[in-house]
Amino acid sequence: MEQASILLIDDDEEIREVVSVLLSSEGYRVQTKSDGKSAIAYLQEGGAADLIILDVMMPDIDGFEVCKRIREISNLPILFLTAKSSESDLLEGYRAGGDDYVQKPFSYTELVARVGALLRRYREYDTQNGQAAIEDKVTLGDLVIDRVNYSVTRKDELLDLTNTEYGILLLLAKNRGRVFSLQEIYEEVWEDVFLPTASNTVMVHIRNLREKLRSEDGEGELIRNRWGKGYYID
């Protein structure tokens, strides 16, 4: 299999160098940019990337705004590098379109693991990768999950979900009535070993997903919570 290309966006030259060396040693092709504007221009011009690693704290345009602009032209997986770890900061990142985050200072093992997991998920959901498509749709009332085109629509209107949000929704929708714990959701969707710190990540993603799925009248929660047990869809 052809090795993946990674676009690293960070204004810190030392971090760009260290992360580039690390990921290159794992066989990835790494392209670096020191600011958001040049990274967006690179993608608009057709620059190669299978995954984006994006610093949050950057001058001129912060990582959250860069992420929003990238989402206007691409659904590539985005991994935030951030010193911010509060729930509100994570929610802002996921609302901007991010898929996962690694907190600074990060371990190289964790970074490589998160990159690998995101790439596996993206390849699984990507219908352009030459694999046989799953000719199937999951319907939940007026909501349609199209597993061929990797999309979710309500009354023919496309919902703007990230890869991670799509993965959570599809997992629960395929197993209606079954309650999934935070650990089960993380291990199924992130395809990674669950650690206690991952609980907050899952809950923030679900909160964001619930907001996007909420009906126009604001009534009814598609994704339900069973206290102390986990999440499910009726």
Secondary structure, DSSP 8 states (H G I E B T S, - for coil): ----EEEEE-S-HHHHHHHHHHHHHTT-EEEEESSHHHHHHHHHTT---SEEEEESS-SSS-HHHHHHHHHTT----EEEEES--SHHHHHHHHHHT--EEEESS--HHHHHHHHHHHHHHHHHH-TTSSS-----EEEETTEEEETTTTEEEETTEE----HHHHHHHHHHHHTTT--B-HHHHHHHHT-S---TTHHHHHHHHHHHHHHHH--TT----SEEEETTTEEEE-
